[in-house]
Amino acid sequence: MKKREQGQGLVEFALILPLLVVLVLGIFETGMLFSDLVQANSSAHNAVHAAAVHIVDGSGKSCYDRAMESLGEPAFLLAEGSIFTIEPCSDNPYWVGPMGAQVVGTWEFVIDPIDPIFHDNFGFPVTVNLQFRGNFR
């Protein structure tokens, strides 16, 4: 090996390392984003279903209470400031929606990645609105 080529591998690694780190962080954050979206989808589907099949059973729970109970508390990784609304539910425990009427659950949250490269260059933070629909039975 020539004397000029002894540090070549180290220099090449030093040049490619920042790109590798950005790529790995991008894959990791994309996975966290999809995890948040799957959790939002699952919990909202459960909440809309609970509201749609709400019955008056004397427990004192309203359509809204049942929906929020079914929603749970999803552990979002990148989503901040999440707000879930469900309409047309009422706080009255004896209110039942008309049969066939549509129930709409809406998640609104802000996606804010950890990595400043994605934060500054790809339009983040971004507000996401997801709507889920069901019918009263």
Order of alpha helices (4+ residues) and beta strands (2+ residues): alpha-alpha-beta-beta-alpha-beta
